[in-house]
Amino acid sequence: MLSNKYTHLTLVINTIKVIHHVFSPLSKKTPEKLLRVLDTALYFSRMELTGEEWMSIVYASLLLFPLFLAPLSIITTNSDNILFITLVITIAISSFIFYYPFIRKNALTGAIEKELPIALRTVATQLSMNLPFEICLESVSKGYGKLSDEIIEVVYEIKNGVPVQDALDDFAHRIDSKIVGRAVTHLKMCYEKGGDEQAAQSLESLANDLVRKQNADAKEFGGKLVMYSLVFIAVSVLLPALFQALIIVGSNFMDIGISPTQALLIPVIGFPLVDIIIMAWIRMRRPACI
């Protein structure tokens, strides 16, 4: 199983390298500022690729444009319809590929921030029992999702001779989160103070602050969700119904300029695509604590 995993990973990496080699002239012309932003997102999302390599994938996805022409030509012979639908689908796919590192980075950061208050409370409780700091850290290396994966790396570095402060700093630098940076600062202070009762109370206080913030974020999102739901219902139910009414009733009195093929494809492809975009946007706005 493990060998198959590495085989697939190697195949993906080699494929990306080939794509980058083909599209490197285009990717090198990408604005430097955009490449730096992509480099940062790829680093924090644990994707071992450069901004140029990722832009090569984005440019390669644009080749999907002609690939969609053949099956669509079977559905309709209207060249304008074919070009428009193909263009929309291609832009949607290319946009998703471009934004994927940012989506992955936010998901990883959110998963870690979600588990952080409980983990800090666990460490604080064990510090108050006068357990060594390293053992307290190791106790949260299991059972806390993505956070535990990061703590495993911290513990590994410490066991291989890296100073505790440096190992914690490495953890903070791997995650694009001010909350994680704040937690690491408190953990370093606890270690430097020897893990006394005051240090444990400081960690407990920080954990309580983070829980209050998560509750406030969840409450705020709950209030906005009502508006989001109304927008989604309008787009997914009301607009398609009004569109169908316009097609059925309006065509009897006026030339609405919509062909039968367009009348079919807009509800079948257009409105569902908008629904997916809205749901994805709501999902990205959702706090990690929910």
C-alpha positions as a printed Julia matrix, in Angstrom:
290×3 Matrix{Float64}:
   0.0    0.0     0.0
   2.77   2.42    0.98
   4.79   1.6    -2.14
   1.73   2.23   -4.31
   1.24   5.59   -2.61
   4.81   6.65   -3.35
   4.52   5.31   -6.91
   1.46   7.46   -7.54
   3.13  10.47   -5.93
   6.21  10.02   -8.1
   4.01   9.73  -11.19
   2.2   12.96  -10.3
   5.46  14.82   -9.66
   6.98  13.59  -12.93
   3.83  14.6   -14.82
   3.98  18.08  -13.3
   7.64  18.38  -14.26
   6.81  17.48  -17.87
   3.94  20.01  -17.93
   6.23  22.67  -16.49
   8.89  21.92  -19.11
   6.32  22.38  -21.9
   4.7   25.52  -20.5
   7.73  27.11  -18.82
   7.97  29.91  -21.45
   4.45  31.01  -20.48
   4.85  30.52  -16.73
   8.06  32.57  -16.7
   6.13  35.51  -18.15
   3.73  35.46  -15.19
   4.05  38.65  -13.07
   6.65  38.23  -10.34
   4.28  39.45   -7.63
   1.72  36.77   -8.53
   4.41  34.08   -8.5
   5.52  35.16   -5.01
   1.94  34.96   -3.76
   1.61  31.48   -5.26
   4.95  30.41   -3.77
   3.7   31.43   -0.33
   0.36  29.64   -0.73
   2.04  26.48   -2.02
   4.51  26.5     0.88
   1.83  26.85    3.56
  -0.39  24.27    1.84
   2.44  21.67    1.93
   2.56  21.4    -1.85
   6.2   21.02   -2.82
   5.91  23.04   -6.0
   6.97  26.49   -7.13
   4.7   29.23   -8.38
   6.04  28.75  -11.91
   5.27  25.03  -11.84
   1.73  25.65  -10.62
   1.09  28.3   -13.26
   2.21  25.75  -15.86
  -0.62  23.49  -14.66
  -3.06  26.4   -14.91
  -1.95  27.13  -18.47
  -2.17  23.44  -19.34
  -5.75  23.35  -18.07
  -6.62  25.94  -20.71
  -6.05  23.18  -23.26
  -9.34  21.75  -22.04
 -11.01  24.42  -24.17
 -10.68  22.5   -27.46
 -11.22  19.14  -25.72
 -14.78  20.16  -24.8
 -15.64  21.16  -28.35
 -16.06  17.62  -29.67
 -18.7   16.32  -27.19
 -20.57  19.64  -27.23
 -20.74  19.6   -31.01
 -22.87  16.46  -30.68
 -25.38  18.29  -28.44
 -25.72  21.37  -30.58
 -24.57  22.55  -33.98
 -24.73  26.23  -33.0
 -21.11  27.37  -32.97
 -21.84  30.32  -30.67
 -23.35  28.0   -28.06
 -20.42  25.61  -28.29
 -17.81  28.33  -27.88
 -19.62  30.03  -25.0
 -20.25  26.85  -22.98
 -16.75  25.55  -23.6
 -15.25  28.86  -22.52
 -17.3   28.95  -19.3
 -16.38  25.36  -18.36
 -12.69  25.91  -19.13
 -12.51  29.14  -17.11
 -14.26  27.45  -14.18
 -11.79  24.54  -14.18
  -8.73  26.77  -14.62
  -9.92  29.11  -11.86
 -10.37  26.21   -9.45
  -6.89  24.92  -10.23
  -5.39  28.38   -9.71
  -7.12  28.92   -6.34
  -6.63  25.36   -5.05
  -3.39  26.13   -3.11
  -5.17  28.98   -1.31
  -8.17  26.74   -0.52
  -5.88  24.0     0.75
  -3.84  26.46    2.83
  -6.93  27.9     4.5
  -8.33  24.43    5.17
  -5.07  23.28    6.79
  -4.78  26.43    8.9
  -8.42  26.2     9.97
  -8.09  22.54   10.97
  -5.09  23.35   13.18
  -6.69  26.42   14.77
  -9.82  24.39   15.54
  -7.92  21.86   17.67
  -5.52  24.35   19.27
  -7.6   25.42   22.34
  -8.23  21.84   23.48
  -4.58  20.93   22.96
  -3.41  23.97   24.94
  -5.71  23.0    27.8
  -4.26  19.5    27.78
  -0.7   20.87   27.93
  -1.69  23.34   30.68
  -3.26  20.56   32.78
  -0.17  18.39   32.49
   2.17  21.29   33.24
   0.21  21.97   36.42
   0.99  18.34   37.38
   4.73  19.17   37.08
   5.27  16.91   34.06
   8.27  17.71   31.81
   7.47  20.11   28.97
   8.57  17.65   26.28
   6.21  14.97   27.62
   3.35  17.49   27.67
   3.99  18.28   24.02
   4.21  14.62   23.08
   0.84  13.98   24.74
  -0.89  16.08   22.07
   0.87  14.38   19.17
  -2.13  12.04   18.82
  -5.85  12.68   18.65
  -5.8   16.3    17.49
  -6.0   15.91   13.72
  -3.72  18.11   11.63
  -2.36  19.78   14.78
  -1.01  16.44   15.97
   0.82  16.0    12.65
   2.63  19.28   13.3
   3.38  18.41   16.92
   4.88  15.11   15.76
   7.37  17.11   13.68
   8.12  19.35   16.67
   8.74  16.34   18.93
  10.88  14.7    16.25
  13.08  17.78   15.95
  13.48  18.03   19.73
  14.47  14.36   19.99
  17.09  14.95   17.29
  18.78  17.73   19.21
  16.97  20.83   17.97
  16.37  23.32   20.83
  12.75  23.4    21.97
  12.37  27.11   21.11
  13.69  26.56   17.58
  11.43  23.54   17.03
   8.41  25.59   18.12
   9.48  28.49   15.89
   9.68  26.08   12.94
   6.11  25.03   13.71
   4.93  28.65   13.72
   6.73  29.36   10.43
   5.04  26.39    8.73
   1.53  27.7     9.47
   0.13  30.96    8.15
  -1.72  31.86   11.35
  -1.37  34.62   13.92
  -3.22  32.42   16.42
  -0.62  29.67   16.05
   2.14  32.26   16.41
   0.53  33.52   19.62
   0.22  29.98   20.99
   3.86  29.24   20.16
   4.95  32.4    22.0
   3.09  31.24   25.12
   4.52  27.73   24.83
   8.05  29.1    24.6
   7.44  31.25   27.68
   6.14  28.19   29.55
   9.24  26.22   28.63
  11.61  29.02   29.61
   9.84  29.41   32.97
  10.15  25.71   33.66
   6.47  24.87   33.32
   5.35  26.26   36.7
   1.77  26.86   37.84
   1.76  30.41   36.52
   2.8   29.22   33.07
   0.02  26.62   33.1
  -2.53  29.31   34.0
  -1.24  31.47   31.15
  -1.83  28.63   28.68
  -5.28  27.98   30.15
  -6.15  31.66   29.79
  -5.03  31.65   26.16
  -7.11  28.54   25.46
 -10.17  30.23   26.98
  -9.59  33.32   24.82
  -9.41  31.17   21.69
 -12.61  29.34   22.61
 -14.41  32.65   23.12
 -13.16  33.85   19.74
 -14.33  30.65   18.06
 -17.77  31.01   19.66
 -17.99  34.64   18.52
 -16.97  33.67   14.96
 -19.56  30.88   14.91
 -22.28  33.23   16.16
 -21.37  35.87   13.57
 -21.39  33.29   10.78
 -24.76  32.0    11.97
 -26.2   35.48   11.55
 -24.77  35.83    8.05
 -25.89  32.34    7.08
 -29.5   33.53    6.96
 -28.61  36.02    4.24
 -26.45  33.47    2.42
 -29.35  30.99    2.49
 -31.74  33.54    0.99
 -29.28  34.28   -1.83
 -28.8   30.57   -2.5
 -32.57  29.91   -2.56
 -33.07  32.83   -4.93
 -30.42  31.59   -7.34
 -31.21  27.89   -7.13
 -35.03  28.05   -7.05
 -36.5   31.44   -7.91
 -34.27  32.41  -10.84
 -34.63  29.06  -12.68
 -38.4   29.22  -12.18
 -38.57  32.79  -13.48
 -36.35  31.85  -16.4
 -38.58  28.93  -17.35
 -41.66  31.15  -17.06
 -40.0   33.71  -19.33
 -39.22  31.03  -21.9
 -42.69  29.5   -21.85
 -44.79  32.65  -21.63
 -42.53  35.24  -23.24
 -41.9   33.22  -26.37
 -45.6   33.4   -27.19
 -45.58  37.2   -27.35
 -42.07  38.3   -28.28
 -38.76  37.19  -29.71
 -36.65  36.67  -26.59
 -33.51  35.74  -28.58
 -32.92  32.37  -26.86
 -32.68  29.23  -28.93
 -34.14  25.89  -27.76
 -30.62  24.62  -27.09
 -29.81  27.62  -24.91
 -33.13  27.22  -23.1
 -32.04  23.68  -22.24
 -28.39  24.31  -21.39
 -28.86  27.38  -19.17
 -30.96  25.51  -16.53
 -28.98  22.28  -16.91
 -25.47  23.78  -16.79
 -25.64  27.49  -16.04
 -27.72  27.65  -12.87
 -26.13  24.53  -11.25
 -22.69  26.01  -11.93
 -23.71  29.24  -10.17
 -25.09  27.16   -7.27
 -21.78  25.36   -6.92
 -19.88  28.64   -6.91
 -22.15  30.08   -4.2
 -21.84  26.95   -2.05
 -18.06  26.99   -2.42
 -17.98  30.67   -1.45
 -20.14  30.0     1.64
 -17.89  27.05    2.55
 -14.81  29.29    2.35
 -16.49  31.87    4.6
 -17.35  29.27    7.23
 -15.19  29.48   10.38
 -12.96  26.5    11.04
 -14.58  25.91   14.44
 -17.89  24.88   12.84
